[in-house]
Amino acid sequence: MDALCSTGDDQLLYNELVRRFHPELKQLCLNKCKLMSLDPHIGEQIAHEVFERLRRYKSFKKDNIRAQEGHAAVKSYMARCATRLFLNYFDEQKRKEELPDSYFTELRAEACATDPVRLLEIKEKTAQTFKKLTDREKAVVIADLEYKKHTKYLPDDVVSDLSKRLGVKPDTIRKLRQTAKQKLQQAFDEINEA
């Protein structure tokens, strides 16, 4: 393992590492998938990614592994790498679930249609809908759409900035957002019924 992490031309060493450790690591990952009710394919991908990362980053340090025997040290190191990759997988899934759809999700789905007449109709109705909002509601919706790409809620500093710019309390920003959302949803429901 030390040789793999220190040499430039490592194809033979890498192949030997895979031959020796892949079955055990794959089984470990499959067992974790079974325990966590995940698709076994995810475990296979993670096992593969462990080897790719070992080769790419050359990060093995036997000083950090308490096991004295070489095989056990490498196996322990790979198990830790796999655990980190499982945690990364769960973090990514959680992020995907937390990010909400924007107000325009329904319209965007319809906009996939290629009918130019329908697209023009959606554009006009969206512009009409936005005109129904007050200036404060428009400002909040625009900020909300911008930040919803990355977070579930508007960050506190954005709420504070909006409240200063619009001359309202931070709690009012949340109320403006809710009112604007209701108006937009009602208008979108009318568009979708048409």
C-alpha positions as CSV (number, residue, x, y, z in Angstrom):
1,M,0.0,0.0,0.0
2,D,2.9,2.4,0.8
3,A,4.4,1.6,-2.6
4,L,1.1,2.4,-4.3
5,C,0.9,5.8,-2.5
6,S,4.4,6.8,-3.4
7,T,5.0,5.7,-7.0
8,G,4.0,7.4,-10.2
9,D,3.5,4.3,-12.4
10,D,1.2,2.2,-10.3
11,Q,-0.9,0.1,-12.6
12,L,0.5,-3.3,-11.5
13,L,0.3,-2.4,-7.8
14,Y,-3.3,-1.0,-8.2
15,N,-4.4,-4.2,-10.0
16,E,-2.9,-6.3,-7.2
17,L,-4.6,-4.2,-4.5
18,V,-8.0,-4.6,-6.3
19,R,-7.4,-8.3,-6.6
20,R,-6.7,-8.8,-2.9
21,F,-9.2,-6.4,-1.3
22,H,-12.1,-5.8,-3.7
23,P,-14.1,-8.9,-2.7
24,E,-13.9,-8.1,1.0
25,L,-14.6,-4.4,0.5
26,K,-17.5,-5.1,-1.8
27,Q,-19.0,-7.5,0.7
28,L,-18.6,-4.9,3.5
29,C,-20.4,-2.3,1.4
30,L,-23.2,-4.7,0.4
31,N,-23.7,-5.6,4.0
32,K,-24.0,-1.9,4.9
33,C,-26.6,-1.5,2.0
34,K,-28.6,-4.4,3.4
35,L,-28.5,-3.0,6.9
36,M,-29.5,0.5,5.7
37,S,-32.1,-0.8,3.1
38,L,-30.2,0.7,0.2
39,D,-29.9,-0.6,-3.3
40,P,-26.9,-3.0,-3.5
41,H,-25.8,-1.1,-6.6
42,I,-24.9,1.8,-4.3
43,G,-22.6,-0.4,-2.3
44,E,-20.8,-1.6,-5.4
45,Q,-20.3,2.0,-6.6
46,I,-18.9,3.0,-3.2
47,A,-16.5,0.0,-3.2
48,H,-15.3,1.1,-6.6
49,E,-15.0,4.7,-5.5
50,V,-12.8,3.7,-2.5
51,F,-10.2,2.2,-4.9
52,E,-10.4,5.1,-7.3
53,R,-9.8,7.6,-4.4
54,L,-6.9,5.5,-3.0
55,R,-5.3,5.6,-6.4
56,R,-6.1,9.3,-7.2
57,Y,-5.2,10.8,-3.8
58,K,-2.6,8.3,-2.6
59,S,-3.6,9.1,1.0
60,F,-2.9,5.9,2.9
61,K,-1.0,6.5,6.1
62,K,-0.3,3.4,8.1
63,D,0.6,5.6,11.2
64,N,-3.2,6.4,11.4
65,I,-4.2,2.7,11.5
66,R,-3.9,0.9,14.8
67,A,-3.8,-2.6,13.4
68,Q,-0.2,-3.8,13.1
69,E,-0.7,-6.4,10.4
70,G,-0.5,-5.1,6.8
71,H,-3.7,-6.7,5.5
72,A,-5.8,-5.7,8.5
73,A,-4.4,-2.1,8.3
74,V,-5.4,-1.7,4.6
75,K,-8.8,-3.3,5.2
76,S,-9.5,-1.0,8.2
77,Y,-8.4,2.0,6.1
78,M,-10.7,1.1,3.2
79,A,-13.6,0.5,5.6
80,R,-13.2,4.0,7.0
81,C,-13.1,5.4,3.4
82,A,-16.2,3.5,2.5
83,T,-18.0,4.8,5.7
84,R,-17.1,8.4,4.7
85,L,-18.5,7.8,1.2
86,F,-21.7,6.3,2.6
87,L,-22.1,9.5,4.8
88,N,-21.5,11.6,1.7
89,Y,-24.2,9.7,-0.1
90,F,-26.7,10.3,2.7
91,D,-25.8,14.0,2.9
92,E,-26.3,14.3,-0.8
93,Q,-29.7,12.6,-0.6
94,K,-30.7,14.8,2.3
95,R,-29.8,17.9,0.4
96,K,-31.8,16.8,-2.6
97,E,-34.9,16.2,-0.4
98,E,-34.5,19.5,1.4
99,L,-34.2,21.8,-1.6
100,P,-37.8,22.9,-2.3
101,D,-39.3,23.5,-5.7
102,S,-39.7,27.1,-6.7
103,Y,-43.0,28.8,-7.4
104,F,-42.5,28.2,-11.1
105,T,-42.1,24.4,-11.0
106,E,-45.5,23.7,-12.5
107,L,-45.0,26.3,-15.3
108,R,-41.5,25.0,-16.0
109,A,-42.9,21.5,-16.4
110,E,-45.5,22.8,-18.8
111,A,-42.9,24.9,-20.6
112,C,-41.2,21.7,-21.8
113,A,-44.0,21.6,-24.3
114,T,-42.9,22.7,-27.7
115,D,-46.1,24.4,-28.7
116,P,-45.2,28.0,-29.3
117,V,-48.7,29.2,-28.8
118,R,-48.9,27.5,-25.3
119,L,-45.4,28.9,-24.4
120,L,-46.5,32.4,-25.3
121,E,-49.7,32.0,-23.3
122,I,-47.7,30.8,-20.3
123,K,-45.3,33.8,-20.6
124,E,-48.1,36.3,-20.8
125,K,-50.0,34.8,-17.9
126,T,-46.8,34.7,-15.8
127,A,-46.2,38.4,-16.5
128,Q,-49.8,39.2,-15.6
129,T,-49.5,37.2,-12.4
130,F,-46.3,39.0,-11.4
131,K,-48.0,42.4,-12.0
132,K,-50.6,41.4,-9.3
133,L,-48.0,41.4,-6.6
134,T,-47.0,44.6,-4.7
135,D,-43.5,46.0,-5.1
136,R,-42.6,44.5,-1.7
137,E,-43.9,41.1,-2.6
138,K,-42.0,41.2,-5.9
139,A,-38.8,42.0,-4.1
140,V,-39.3,39.1,-1.7
141,V,-40.3,36.7,-4.4
142,I,-37.2,37.6,-6.5
143,A,-34.9,37.1,-3.5
144,D,-36.7,33.9,-2.6
145,L,-36.3,32.5,-6.1
146,E,-32.6,33.4,-6.2
147,Y,-31.8,31.7,-2.8
148,K,-34.1,28.7,-3.2
149,K,-31.5,27.3,-5.6
150,H,-29.2,26.7,-2.7
151,T,-31.1,26.7,0.6
152,K,-34.6,25.8,2.0
153,Y,-35.1,29.2,3.7
154,L,-33.9,32.7,3.0
155,P,-30.7,33.3,5.0
156,D,-31.0,35.6,8.0
157,D,-28.7,38.2,6.4
158,V,-30.9,38.3,3.3
159,V,-34.0,38.7,5.3
160,S,-32.3,41.5,7.3
161,D,-31.2,43.3,4.1
162,L,-34.7,43.0,2.5
163,S,-36.3,44.3,5.7
164,K,-34.0,47.4,5.7
165,R,-34.5,48.0,1.9
166,L,-38.2,47.7,2.1
167,G,-38.6,49.4,5.4
168,V,-40.4,46.6,7.2
169,K,-39.7,44.2,10.1
170,P,-38.0,40.8,9.4
171,D,-41.2,39.0,10.4
172,T,-43.1,41.1,7.8
173,I,-40.7,39.6,5.1
174,R,-42.0,36.2,5.9
175,K,-45.6,37.4,5.8
176,L,-45.0,39.1,2.4
177,R,-43.5,35.9,1.1
178,Q,-46.5,33.8,2.3
179,T,-49.0,36.3,0.8
180,A,-47.1,36.4,-2.5
181,K,-46.8,32.6,-2.6
182,Q,-50.6,32.3,-2.2
183,K,-51.3,34.8,-4.9
184,L,-48.9,33.1,-7.3
185,Q,-50.3,29.6,-6.5
186,Q,-53.8,30.8,-7.2
187,A,-52.8,32.3,-10.5
188,F,-50.9,29.2,-11.5
189,D,-53.9,27.0,-10.7
190,E,-55.9,29.2,-13.0
191,I,-53.3,28.9,-15.7
192,N,-53.2,25.1,-15.4
193,E,-57.0,24.9,-15.5
194,A,-57.0,26.9,-18.8
